[in-house]
Amino acid sequence: MTTTFSTLTKLPADPIYGMQVIFKSDPRPNKINLSIGVCQDPEGKVVRFKAAVAAEERLHLQKLSK
């Protein structure tokens, strides 16, 4: 029986997702994941880097899009 998706070609693995898999398998307790999503502290709060906050402020003041 042929299904709607049976004729699709499988794409190669996503290298960025592969980095996430490697990160999760790393047993070191002090590792920091900078590959996908946002940075979070040990309590799950989003970490905002001072440089990024300053850059956003400059863009806002210049009325530029980020």
mmCIF file as Biopython writes it, N, C-alpha, C and O atoms, coordinates in Angstrom:
data_model
#
loop_
_atom_site.group_PDB
_atom_site.id
_atom_site.type_symbol
_atom_site.label_atom_id
_atom_site.label_alt_id
_atom_site.label_comp_id
_atom_site.label_asym_id
_atom_site.label_entity_id
_atom_site.label_seq_id
_atom_site.pdbx_PDB_ins_code
_atom_site.Cartn_x
_atom_site.Cartn_y
_atom_site.Cartn_z
_atom_site.occupancy
_atom_site.B_iso_or_equiv
_atom_site.auth_seq_id
_atom_site.auth_asym_id
_atom_site.pdbx_PDB_model_num
ATOM 1   N N  . MET A ? 1  ? 0.845  -1.192 0.000  1.0 0.0 1  A 1 
ATOM 2   C CA . MET A ? 1  ? 0.000  0.000  0.000  1.0 0.0 1  A 1 
ATOM 3   C C  . MET A ? 1  ? 0.886  1.250  0.000  1.0 0.0 1  A 1 
ATOM 4   O O  . MET A ? 1  ? 1.834  1.331  0.781  1.0 0.0 1  A 1 
ATOM 5   N N  . THR A ? 2  ? 0.595  2.200  -0.845 1.0 0.0 2  A 1 
ATOM 6   C CA . THR A ? 2  ? 1.342  3.449  -0.936 1.0 0.0 2  A 1 
ATOM 7   C C  . THR A ? 2  ? 0.627  4.514  -0.114 1.0 0.0 2  A 1 
ATOM 8   O O  . THR A ? 2  ? -0.584 4.697  -0.239 1.0 0.0 2  A 1 
ATOM 9   N N  . THR A ? 3  ? 1.388  5.218  0.728  1.0 0.0 3  A 1 
ATOM 10  C CA . THR A ? 3  ? 0.817  6.317  1.509  1.0 0.0 3  A 1 
ATOM 11  C C  . THR A ? 3  ? 1.254  7.639  0.902  1.0 0.0 3  A 1 
ATOM 12  O O  . THR A ? 3  ? 2.112  7.676  0.020  1.0 0.0 3  A 1 
ATOM 13  N N  . THR A ? 4  ? 0.674  8.694  1.369  1.0 0.0 4  A 1 
ATOM 14  C CA . THR A ? 4  ? 0.986  10.027 0.860  1.0 0.0 4  A 1 
ATOM 15  C C  . THR A ? 4  ? 2.471  10.345 0.979  1.0 0.0 4  A 1 
ATOM 16  O O  . THR A ? 4  ? 3.035  10.988 0.094  1.0 0.0 4  A 1 
ATOM 17  N N  . PHE A ? 5  ? 3.110  9.907  2.058  1.0 0.0 5  A 1 
ATOM 18  C CA . PHE A ? 5  ? 4.497  10.271 2.317  1.0 0.0 5  A 1 
ATOM 19  C C  . PHE A ? 5  ? 5.508  9.204  1.893  1.0 0.0 5  A 1 
ATOM 20  O O  . PHE A ? 5  ? 6.711  9.411  2.049  1.0 0.0 5  A 1 
ATOM 21  N N  . SER A ? 6  ? 5.057  8.093  1.373  1.0 0.0 6  A 1 
ATOM 22  C CA . SER A ? 6  ? 5.972  7.006  1.043  1.0 0.0 6  A 1 
ATOM 23  C C  . SER A ? 6  ? 6.895  7.327  -0.131 1.0 0.0 6  A 1 
ATOM 24  O O  . SER A ? 6  ? 7.899  6.643  -0.328 1.0 0.0 6  A 1 
ATOM 25  N N  . THR A ? 7  ? 6.574  8.341  -0.901 1.0 0.0 7  A 1 
ATOM 26  C CA . THR A ? 7  ? 7.409  8.679  -2.051 1.0 0.0 7  A 1 
ATOM 27  C C  . THR A ? 7  ? 8.417  9.785  -1.748 1.0 0.0 7  A 1 
ATOM 28  O O  . THR A ? 7  ? 9.204  10.159 -2.617 1.0 0.0 7  A 1 
ATOM 29  N N  . LEU A ? 8  ? 8.398  10.305 -0.537 1.0 0.0 8  A 1 
ATOM 30  C CA . LEU A ? 8  ? 9.326  11.373 -0.170 1.0 0.0 8  A 1 
ATOM 31  C C  . LEU A ? 8  ? 10.735 10.823 0.016  1.0 0.0 8  A 1 
ATOM 32  O O  . LEU A ? 8  ? 10.923 9.692  0.463  1.0 0.0 8  A 1 
ATOM 33  N N  . THR A ? 9  ? 11.708 11.636 -0.331 1.0 0.0 9  A 1 
ATOM 34  C CA . THR A ? 9  ? 13.105 11.273 -0.143 1.0 0.0 9  A 1 
ATOM 35  C C  . THR A ? 9  ? 13.562 11.771 1.221  1.0 0.0 9  A 1 
ATOM 36  O O  . THR A ? 9  ? 13.292 12.915 1.588  1.0 0.0 9  A 1 
ATOM 37  N N  . LYS A ? 10 ? 14.257 10.912 1.980  1.0 0.0 10 A 1 
ATOM 38  C CA . LYS A ? 10 ? 14.745 11.302 3.294  1.0 0.0 10 A 1 
ATOM 39  C C  . LYS A ? 10 ? 15.902 12.287 3.133  1.0 0.0 10 A 1 
ATOM 40  O O  . LYS A ? 10 ? 16.840 12.039 2.375  1.0 0.0 10 A 1 
ATOM 41  N N  . LEU A ? 11 ? 15.825 13.398 3.850  1.0 0.0 11 A 1 
ATOM 42  C CA . LEU A ? 11 ? 16.861 14.418 3.800  1.0 0.0 11 A 1 
ATOM 43  C C  . LEU A ? 11 ? 17.996 14.051 4.749  1.0 0.0 11 A 1 
ATOM 44  O O  . LEU A ? 11 ? 17.797 13.253 5.665  1.0 0.0 11 A 1 
ATOM 45  N N  . PRO A ? 12 ? 19.191 14.624 4.543  1.0 0.0 12 A 1 
ATOM 46  C CA . PRO A ? 12 ? 20.296 14.363 5.468  1.0 0.0 12 A 1 
ATOM 47  C C  . PRO A ? 12 ? 19.982 14.937 6.845  1.0 0.0 12 A 1 
ATOM 48  O O  . PRO A ? 12 ? 19.157 15.838 6.987  1.0 0.0 12 A 1 
ATOM 49  N N  . ALA A ? 13 ? 20.653 14.400 7.848  1.0 0.0 13 A 1 
ATOM 50  C CA . ALA A ? 13 ? 20.441 14.854 9.231  1.0 0.0 13 A 1 
ATOM 51  C C  . ALA A ? 13 ? 20.804 16.330 9.364  1.0 0.0 13 A 1 
ATOM 52  O O  . ALA A ? 13 ? 21.721 16.816 8.703  1.0 0.0 13 A 1 
ATOM 53  N N  . ASP A ? 14 ? 20.083 17.029 10.218 1.0 0.0 14 A 1 
ATOM 54  C CA . ASP A ? 14 ? 20.324 18.443 10.490 1.0 0.0 14 A 1 
ATOM 55  C C  . ASP A ? 14 ? 21.556 18.566 11.388 1.0 0.0 14 A 1 
ATOM 56  O O  . ASP A ? 14 ? 21.542 18.047 12.505 1.0 0.0 14 A 1 
ATOM 57  N N  . PRO A ? 15 ? 22.624 19.239 10.934 1.0 0.0 15 A 1 
ATOM 58  C CA . PRO A ? 15 ? 23.838 19.320 11.745 1.0 0.0 15 A 1 
ATOM 59  C C  . PRO A ? 15 ? 23.652 20.108 13.047 1.0 0.0 15 A 1 
ATOM 60  O O  . PRO A ? 15 ? 24.319 19.825 14.042 1.0 0.0 15 A 1 
ATOM 61  N N  . ILE A ? 16 ? 22.756 21.087 13.043 1.0 0.0 16 A 1 
ATOM 62  C CA . ILE A ? 16 ? 22.538 21.862 14.272 1.0 0.0 16 A 1 
ATOM 63  C C  . ILE A ? 16 ? 21.834 20.992 15.308 1.0 0.0 16 A 1 
ATOM 64  O O  . ILE A ? 16 ? 22.181 21.036 16.488 1.0 0.0 16 A 1 
ATOM 65  N N  . TYR A ? 17 ? 20.856 20.209 14.883 1.0 0.0 17 A 1 
ATOM 66  C CA . TYR A ? 17 ? 20.193 19.302 15.821 1.0 0.0 17 A 1 
ATOM 67  C C  . TYR A ? 17 ? 21.190 18.263 16.330 1.0 0.0 17 A 1 
ATOM 68  O O  . TYR A ? 17 ? 21.131 17.858 17.491 1.0 0.0 17 A 1 
ATOM 69  N N  . GLY A ? 18 ? 22.093 17.839 15.473 1.0 0.0 18 A 1 
ATOM 70  C CA . GLY A ? 18 ? 23.130 16.894 15.889 1.0 0.0 18 A 1 
ATOM 71  C C  . GLY A ? 18 ? 23.970 17.448 17.020 1.0 0.0 18 A 1 
ATOM 72  O O  . GLY A ? 18 ? 24.388 16.704 17.907 1.0 0.0 18 A 1 
ATOM 73  N N  . MET A ? 19 ? 24.223 18.759 16.997 1.0 0.0 19 A 1 
ATOM 74  C CA . MET A ? 19 ? 24.964 19.398 18.096 1.0 0.0 19 A 1 
ATOM 75  C C  . MET A ? 19 ? 24.175 19.292 19.402 1.0 0.0 19 A 1 
ATOM 76  O O  . MET A ? 19 ? 24.762 19.101 20.467 1.0 0.0 19 A 1 
ATOM 77  N N  . GLN A ? 20 ? 22.859 19.413 19.325 1.0 0.0 20 A 1 
ATOM 78  C CA . GLN A ? 20 ? 22.006 19.282 20.513 1.0 0.0 20 A 1 
ATOM 79  C C  . GLN A ? 20 ? 22.113 17.874 21.096 1.0 0.0 20 A 1 
ATOM 80  O O  . GLN A ? 20 ? 22.174 17.709 22.314 1.0 0.0 20 A 1 
ATOM 81  N N  . VAL A ? 21 ? 22.134 16.872 20.241 1.0 0.0 21 A 1 
ATOM 82  C CA . VAL A ? 21 ? 22.258 15.481 20.689 1.0 0.0 21 A 1 
ATOM 83  C C  . VAL A ? 21 ? 23.597 15.284 21.393 1.0 0.0 21 A 1 
ATOM 84  O O  . VAL A ? 21 ? 23.657 14.660 22.452 1.0 0.0 21 A 1 
ATOM 85  N N  . ILE A ? 22 ? 24.677 15.819 20.805 1.0 0.0 22 A 1 
ATOM 86  C CA . ILE A ? 22 ? 25.997 15.709 21.418 1.0 0.0 22 A 1 
ATOM 87  C C  . ILE A ? 22 ? 26.009 16.418 22.774 1.0 0.0 22 A 1 
ATOM 88  O O  . ILE A ? 22 ? 26.563 15.896 23.741 1.0 0.0 22 A 1 
ATOM 89  N N  . PHE A ? 23 ? 25.398 17.607 22.847 1.0 0.0 23 A 1 
ATOM 90  C CA . PHE A ? 23 ? 25.349 18.356 24.101 1.0 0.0 23 A 1 
ATOM 91  C C  . PHE A ? 23 ? 24.656 17.544 25.193 1.0 0.0 23 A 1 
ATOM 92  O O  . PHE A ? 23 ? 25.160 17.446 26.312 1.0 0.0 23 A 1 
ATOM 93  N N  . LYS A ? 24 ? 23.514 16.967 24.870 1.0 0.0 24 A 1 
ATOM 94  C CA . LYS A ? 24 ? 22.762 16.208 25.869 1.0 0.0 24 A 1 
ATOM 95  C C  . LYS A ? 24 ? 23.523 14.978 26.360 1.0 0.0 24 A 1 
ATOM 96  O O  . LYS A ? 24 ? 23.334 14.550 27.498 1.0 0.0 24 A 1 
ATOM 97  N N  . SER A ? 25 ? 24.372 14.413 25.520 1.0 0.0 25 A 1 
ATOM 98  C CA . SER A ? 25 ? 25.111 13.221 25.932 1.0 0.0 25 A 1 
ATOM 99  C C  . SER A ? 25 ? 26.387 13.557 26.708 1.0 0.0 25 A 1 
ATOM 100 O O  . SER A ? 25 ? 27.026 12.661 27.259 1.0 0.0 25 A 1 
ATOM 101 N N  . ASP A ? 26 ? 26.766 14.839 26.757 1.0 0.0 26 A 1 
ATOM 102 C CA . ASP A ? 26 ? 27.967 15.260 27.486 1.0 0.0 26 A 1 
ATOM 103 C C  . ASP A ? 26 ? 27.662 15.273 28.985 1.0 0.0 26 A 1 
ATOM 104 O O  . ASP A ? 26 ? 26.763 15.995 29.416 1.0 0.0 26 A 1 
ATOM 105 N N  . PRO A ? 27 ? 28.393 14.489 29.791 1.0 0.0 27 A 1 
ATOM 106 C CA . PRO A ? 27 ? 28.081 14.391 31.220 1.0 0.0 27 A 1 
ATOM 107 C C  . PRO A ? 27 ? 28.595 15.549 32.080 1.0 0.0 27 A 1 
ATOM 108 O O  . PRO A ? 27 ? 28.289 15.597 33.272 1.0 0.0 27 A 1 
ATOM 109 N N  . ARG A ? 28 ? 29.354 16.468 31.522 1.0 0.0 28 A 1 
ATOM 110 C CA . ARG A ? 28 ? 29.930 17.543 32.341 1.0 0.0 28 A 1 
ATOM 111 C C  . ARG A ? 28 ? 28.825 18.440 32.905 1.0 0.0 28 A 1 
ATOM 112 O O  . ARG A ? 28 ? 27.946 18.876 32.161 1.0 0.0 28 A 1 
ATOM 113 N N  . PRO A ? 29 ? 28.861 18.722 34.231 1.0 0.0 29 A 1 
ATOM 114 C CA . PRO A ? 29 ? 27.788 19.501 34.867 1.0 0.0 29 A 1 
ATOM 115 C C  . PRO A ? 29 ? 27.813 20.994 34.533 1.0 0.0 29 A 1 
ATOM 116 O O  . PRO A ? 29 ? 26.770 21.643 34.610 1.0 0.0 29 A 1 
ATOM 117 N N  . ASN A ? 30 ? 28.952 21.554 34.169 1.0 0.0 30 A 1 
ATOM 118 C CA . ASN A ? 30 ? 29.060 23.002 33.944 1.0 0.0 30 A 1 
ATOM 119 C C  . ASN A ? 30 ? 29.020 23.387 32.481 1.0 0.0 30 A 1 
ATOM 120 O O  . ASN A ? 30 ? 29.484 24.467 32.117 1.0 0.0 30 A 1 
ATOM 121 N N  . LYS A ? 31 ? 28.476 22.527 31.632 1.0 0.0 31 A 1 
ATOM 122 C CA . LYS A ? 31 ? 28.418 22.821 30.201 1.0 0.0 31 A 1 
ATOM 123 C C  . LYS A ? 31 ? 27.373 23.906 29.926 1.0 0.0 31 A 1 
ATOM 124 O O  . LYS A ? 31 ? 26.438 24.091 30.706 1.0 0.0 31 A 1 
ATOM 125 N N  . ILE A ? 32 ? 27.541 24.610 28.820 1.0 0.0 32 A 1 
ATOM 126 C CA . ILE A ? 32 ? 26.605 25.658 28.400 1.0 0.0 32 A 1 
ATOM 127 C C  . ILE A ? 32 ? 26.225 25.389 26.958 1.0 0.0 32 A 1 
ATOM 128 O O  . ILE A ? 32 ? 27.096 25.257 26.099 1.0 0.0 32 A 1 
ATOM 129 N N  . ASN A ? 33 ? 24.935 25.306 26.687 1.0 0.0 33 A 1 
ATOM 130 C CA . ASN A ? 33 ? 24.444 25.030 25.348 1.0 0.0 33 A 1 
ATOM 131 C C  . ASN A ? 33 ? 24.183 26.346 24.621 1.0 0.0 33 A 1 
ATOM 132 O O  . ASN A ? 33 ? 23.272 27.091 24.981 1.0 0.0 33 A 1 
ATOM 133 N N  . LEU A ? 34 ? 24.979 26.624 23.607 1.0 0.0 34 A 1 
ATOM 134 C CA . LEU A ? 34 ? 24.793 27.841 22.805 1.0 0.0 34 A 1 
ATOM 135 C C  . LEU A ? 34 ? 24.330 27.509 21.389 1.0 0.0 34 A 1 
ATOM 136 O O  . LEU A ? 34 ? 24.394 28.359 20.502 1.0 0.0 34 A 1 
ATOM 137 N N  . SER A ? 35 ? 23.866 26.281 21.173 1.0 0.0 35 A 1 
ATOM 138 C CA . SER A ? 35 ? 23.551 25.858 19.812 1.0 0.0 35 A 1 
ATOM 139 C C  . SER A ? 35 ? 22.112 26.126 19.386 1.0 0.0 35 A 1 
ATOM 140 O O  . SER A ? 35 ? 21.891 26.541 18.248 1.0 0.0 35 A 1 
ATOM 141 N N  . ILE A ? 36 ? 21.145 25.910 20.237 1.0 0.0 36 A 1 
ATOM 142 C CA . ILE A ? 36 ? 19.744 26.017 19.845 1.0 0.0 36 A 1 
ATOM 143 C C  . ILE A ? 36 ? 18.974 26.784 20.919 1.0 0.0 36 A 1 
ATOM 144 O O  . ILE A ? 36 ? 19.165 26.544 22.111 1.0 0.0 36 A 1 
ATOM 145 N N  . GLY A ? 37 ? 18.126 27.684 20.510 1.0 0.0 37 A 1 
ATOM 146 C CA . GLY A ? 37 ? 17.221 28.334 21.452 1.0 0.0 37 A 1 
ATOM 147 C C  . GLY A ? 37 ? 17.862 29.471 22.216 1.0 0.0 37 A 1 
ATOM 148 O O  . GLY A ? 37 ? 18.642 30.246 21.662 1.0 0.0 37 A 1 
ATOM 149 N N  . VAL A ? 38 ? 17.530 29.565 23.482 1.0 0.0 38 A 1 
ATOM 150 C CA . VAL A ? 38 ? 18.013 30.642 24.329 1.0 0.0 38 A 1 
ATOM 151 C C  . VAL A ? 38 ? 18.879 30.083 25.447 1.0 0.0 38 A 1 
ATOM 152 O O  . VAL A ? 38 ? 18.765 28.913 25.812 1.0 0.0 38 A 1 
ATOM 153 N N  . CYS A ? 39 ? 19.732 30.919 25.975 1.0 0.0 39 A 1 
ATOM 154 C CA . CYS A ? 39 ? 20.568 30.521 27.110 1.0 0.0 39 A 1 
ATOM 155 C C  . CYS A ? 39 ? 19.750 30.659 28.379 1.0 0.0 39 A 1 
ATOM 156 O O  . CYS A ? 39 ? 19.039 31.648 28.560 1.0 0.0 39 A 1 
ATOM 157 N N  . GLN A ? 40 ? 19.846 29.674 29.258 1.0 0.0 40 A 1 
ATOM 158 C CA . GLN A ? 40 ? 19.128 29.705 30.529 1.0 0.0 40 A 1 
ATOM 159 C C  . GLN A ? 40 ? 20.096 29.441 31.669 1.0 0.0 40 A 1 
ATOM 160 O O  . GLN A ? 40 ? 21.072 28.706 31.518 1.0 0.0 40 A 1 
ATOM 161 N N  . ASP A ? 41 ? 19.810 30.052 32.815 1.0 0.0 41 A 1 
ATOM 162 C CA . ASP A ? 41 ? 20.624 29.780 33.997 1.0 0.0 41 A 1 
ATOM 163 C C  . ASP A ? 41 ? 20.128 28.481 34.639 1.0 0.0 41 A 1 
ATOM 164 O O  . ASP A ? 41 ? 19.151 27.903 34.164 1.0 0.0 41 A 1 
ATOM 165 N N  . PRO A ? 42 ? 20.776 28.014 35.700 1.0 0.0 42 A 1 
ATOM 166 C CA . PRO A ? 42 ? 20.364 26.748 36.324 1.0 0.0 42 A 1 
ATOM 167 C C  . PRO A ? 42 ? 18.910 26.722 36.810 1.0 0.0 42 A 1 
ATOM 168 O O  . PRO A ? 42 ? 18.335 25.646 36.970 1.0 0.0 42 A 1 
ATOM 169 N N  . GLU A ? 43 ? 18.313 27.891 37.044 1.0 0.0 43 A 1 
ATOM 170 C CA . GLU A ? 43 ? 16.911 27.953 37.475 1.0 0.0 43 A 1 
ATOM 171 C C  . GLU A ? 43 ? 15.948 28.035 36.299 1.0 0.0 43 A 1 
ATOM 172 O O  . GLU A ? 43 ? 14.734 28.093 36.496 1.0 0.0 43 A 1 
ATOM 173 N N  . GLY A ? 44 ? 16.473 28.042 35.083 1.0 0.0 44 A 1 
ATOM 174 C CA . GLY A ? 44 ? 15.624 28.084 33.896 1.0 0.0 44 A 1 
ATOM 175 C C  . GLY A ? 44 ? 15.282 29.485 33.417 1.0 0.0 44 A 1 
ATOM 176 O O  . GLY A ? 44 ? 14.496 29.645 32.484 1.0 0.0 44 A 1 
ATOM 177 N N  . LYS A ? 45 ? 15.866 30.509 34.050 1.0 0.0 45 A 1 
ATOM 178 C CA . LYS A ? 45 ? 15.615 31.890 33.622 1.0 0.0 45 A 1 
ATOM 179 C C  . LYS A ? 45 ? 16.485 32.209 32.411 1.0 0.0 45 A 1 
ATOM 180 O O  . LYS A ? 45 ? 17.627 31.760 32.321 1.0 0.0 45 A 1 
ATOM 181 N N  . VAL A ? 46 ? 15.933 32.992 31.479 1.0 0.0 46 A 1 
ATOM 182 C CA . VAL A ? 46 ? 16.667 33.375 30.278 1.0 0.0 46 A 1 
ATOM 183 C C  . VAL A ? 46 ? 17.810 34.312 30.658 1.0 0.0 46 A 1 
ATOM 184 O O  . VAL A ? 46 ? 17.619 35.276 31.400 1.0 0.0 46 A 1 
ATOM 185 N N  . VAL A ? 47 ? 19.002 34.016 30.138 1.0 0.0 47 A 1 
ATOM 186 C CA . VAL A ? 47 ? 20.177 34.851 30.366 1.0 0.0 47 A 1 
ATOM 187 C C  . VAL A ? 47 ? 20.271 35.847 29.220 1.0 0.0 47 A 1 
ATOM 188 O O  . VAL A ? 47 ? 20.262 35.459 28.052 1.0 0.0 47 A 1 
ATOM 189 N N  . ARG A ? 48 ? 20.359 37.113 29.547 1.0 0.0 48 A 1 
ATOM 190 C CA . ARG A ? 48 ? 20.505 38.149 28.526 1.0 0.0 48 A 1 
ATOM 191 C C  . ARG A ? 48 ? 21.899 38.743 28.660 1.0 0.0 48 A 1 
ATOM 192 O O  . ARG A ? 48 ? 22.240 39.327 29.688 1.0 0.0 48 A 1 
ATOM 193 N N  . PHE A ? 49 ? 22.690 38.588 27.623 1.0 0.0 49 A 1 
ATOM 194 C CA . PHE A ? 49 ? 24.051 39.098 27.642 1.0 0.0 49 A 1 
ATOM 195 C C  . PHE A ? 49 ? 24.051 40.618 27.572 1.0 0.0 49 A 1 
ATOM 196 O O  . PHE A ? 49 ? 23.277 41.217 26.825 1.0 0.0 49 A 1 
ATOM 197 N N  . LYS A ? 50 ? 24.934 41.240 28.363 1.0 0.0 50 A 1 
ATOM 198 C CA . LYS A ? 50 ? 25.001 42.705 28.413 1.0 0.0 50 A 1 
ATOM 199 C C  . LYS A ? 50 ? 25.235 43.303 27.032 1.0 0.0 50 A 1 
ATOM 200 O O  . LYS A ? 50 ? 24.643 44.326 26.689 1.0 0.0 50 A 1 
ATOM 201 N N  . ALA A ? 51 ? 26.092 42.673 26.242 1.0 0.0 51 A 1 
ATOM 202 C CA . ALA A ? 51 ? 26.386 43.186 24.894 1.0 0.0 51 A 1 
ATOM 203 C C  . ALA A ? 51 ? 25.140 43.159 24.013 1.0 0.0 51 A 1 
ATOM 204 O O  . ALA A ? 51 ? 24.914 44.083 23.232 1.0 0.0 51 A 1 
ATOM 205 N N  . ALA A ? 52 ? 24.335 42.112 24.132 1.0 0.0 52 A 1 
ATOM 206 C CA . ALA A ? 52 ? 23.117 42.013 23.325 1.0 0.0 52 A 1 
ATOM 207 C C  . ALA A ? 52 ? 22.093 43.056 23.753 1.0 0.0 52 A 1 
ATOM 208 O O  . ALA A ? 52 ? 21.423 43.656 22.912 1.0 0.0 52 A 1 
ATOM 209 N N  . VAL A ? 53 ? 21.972 43.271 25.057 1.0 0.0 53 A 1 
ATOM 210 C CA . VAL A ? 53 ? 21.039 44.281 25.565 1.0 0.0 53 A 1 
ATOM 211 C C  . VAL A ? 53 ? 21.463 45.669 25.075 1.0 0.0 53 A 1 
ATOM 212 O O  . VAL A ? 53 ? 20.623 46.463 24.651 1.0 0.0 53 A 1 
ATOM 213 N N  . ALA A ? 54 ? 22.768 45.960 25.133 1.0 0.0 54 A 1 
ATOM 214 C CA . ALA A ? 54 ? 23.272 47.260 24.670 1.0 0.0 54 A 1 
ATOM 215 C C  . ALA A ? 54 ? 23.033 47.435 23.173 1.0 0.0 54 A 1 
ATOM 216 O O  . ALA A ? 54 ? 22.658 48.522 22.731 1.0 0.0 54 A 1 
ATOM 217 N N  . ALA A ? 55 ? 23.245 46.381 22.389 1.0 0.0 55 A 1 
ATOM 218 C CA . ALA A ? 55 ? 23.020 46.463 20.944 1.0 0.0 55 A 1 
ATOM 219 C C  . ALA A ? 55 ? 21.547 46.700 20.632 1.0 0.0 55 A 1 
ATOM 220 O O  . ALA A ? 55 ? 21.217 47.496 19.753 1.0 0.0 55 A 1 
ATOM 221 N N  . GLU A ? 56 ? 20.667 46.014 21.346 1.0 0.0 56 A 1 
ATOM 222 C CA . GLU A ? 56 ? 19.226 46.223 21.144 1.0 0.0 56 A 1 
ATOM 223 C C  . GLU A ? 56 ? 18.839 47.658 21.461 1.0 0.0 56 A 1 
ATOM 224 O O  . GLU A ? 56 ? 18.035 48.265 20.753 1.0 0.0 56 A 1 
ATOM 225 N N  . GLU A ? 57 ? 19.415 48.196 22.528 1.0 0.0 57 A 1 
ATOM 226 C CA . GLU A ? 57 ? 19.112 49.577 22.912 1.0 0.0 57 A 1 
ATOM 227 C C  . GLU A ? 57 ? 19.563 50.546 21.820 1.0 0.0 57 A 1 
ATOM 228 O O  . GLU A ? 57 ? 18.830 51.473 21.475 1.0 0.0 57 A 1 
ATOM 229 N N  . ARG A ? 58 ? 20.757 50.340 21.277 1.0 0.0 58 A 1 
ATOM 230 C CA . ARG A ? 58 ? 21.245 51.218 20.197 1.0 0.0 58 A 1 
ATOM 231 C C  . ARG A ? 58 ? 20.333 51.135 18.977 1.0 0.0 58 A 1 
ATOM 232 O O  . ARG A ? 58 ? 20.006 52.157 18.372 1.0 0.0 58 A 1 
ATOM 233 N N  . LEU A ? 59 ? 19.924 49.928 18.617 1.0 0.0 59 A 1 
ATOM 234 C CA . LEU A ? 59 ? 19.026 49.774 17.467 1.0 0.0 59 A 1 
ATOM 235 C C  . LEU A ? 59 ? 17.682 50.461 17.718 1.0 0.0 59 A 1 
ATOM 236 O O  . LEU A ? 59 ? 17.123 51.110 16.834 1.0 0.0 59 A 1 
ATOM 237 N N  . HIS A ? 60 ? 17.179 50.303 18.943 1.0 0.0 60 A 1 
ATOM 238 C CA . HIS A ? 60 ? 15.899 50.930 19.289 1.0 0.0 60 A 1 
ATOM 239 C C  . HIS A ? 60 ? 16.003 52.463 19.189 1.0 0.0 60 A 1 
ATOM 240 O O  . HIS A ? 60 ? 15.122 53.125 18.639 1.0 0.0 60 A 1 
ATOM 241 N N  . LEU A ? 61 ? 17.092 53.001 19.729 1.0 0.0 61 A 1 
ATOM 242 C CA . LEU A ? 61 ? 17.256 54.446 19.695 1.0 0.0 61 A 1 
ATOM 243 C C  . LEU A ? 61 ? 17.412 54.978 18.263 1.0 0.0 61 A 1 
ATOM 244 O O  . LEU A ? 61 ? 17.006 56.102 17.967 1.0 0.0 61 A 1 
ATOM 245 N N  . GLN A ? 62 ? 17.998 54.170 17.385 1.0 0.0 62 A 1 
ATOM 246 C CA . GLN A ? 62 ? 18.180 54.574 15.982 1.0 0.0 62 A 1 
ATOM 247 C C  . GLN A ? 62 ? 16.977 54.205 15.128 1.0 0.0 62 A 1 
ATOM 248 O O  . GLN A ? 62 ? 16.956 54.474 13.927 1.0 0.0 62 A 1 
ATOM 249 N N  . LYS A ? 63 ? 15.962 53.581 15.756 1.0 0.0 63 A 1 
ATOM 250 C CA . LYS A ? 63 ? 14.746 53.137 15.065 1.0 0.0 63 A 1 
ATOM 251 C C  . LYS A ? 63 ? 15.082 52.165 13.929 1.0 0.0 63 A 1 
ATOM 252 O O  . LYS A ? 63 ? 14.487 52.218 12.852 1.0 0.0 63 A 1 
ATOM 253 N N  . LEU A ? 64 ? 16.048 51.277 14.193 1.0 0.0 64 A 1 
ATOM 254 C CA . LEU A ? 64 ? 16.430 50.238 13.238 1.0 0.0 64 A 1 
ATOM 255 C C  . LEU A ? 64 ? 15.825 48.911 13.663 1.0 0.0 64 A 1 
ATOM 256 O O  . LEU A ? 64 ? 15.585 48.686 14.849 1.0 0.0 64 A 1 
ATOM 257 N N  . SER A ? 65 ? 15.583 48.050 12.721 1.0 0.0 65 A 1 
ATOM 258 C CA . SER A ? 65 ? 15.042 46.722 13.007 1.0 0.0 65 A 1 
ATOM 259 C C  . SER A ? 65 ? 16.180 45.798 13.386 1.0 0.0 65 A 1 
ATOM 260 O O  . SER A ? 65 ? 17.293 45.934 12.879 1.0 0.0 65 A 1 
ATOM 261 N N  . LYS A ? 66 ? 15.901 44.848 14.284 1.0 0.0 66 A 1 
ATOM 262 C CA . LYS A ? 66 ? 16.941 43.858 14.613 1.0 0.0 66 A 1 
ATOM 263 C C  . LYS A ? 66 ? 16.788 42.630 13.789 1.0 0.0 66 A 1 
ATOM 264 O O  . LYS A ? 66 ? 17.572 41.691 13.929 1.0 0.0 66 A 1 
#
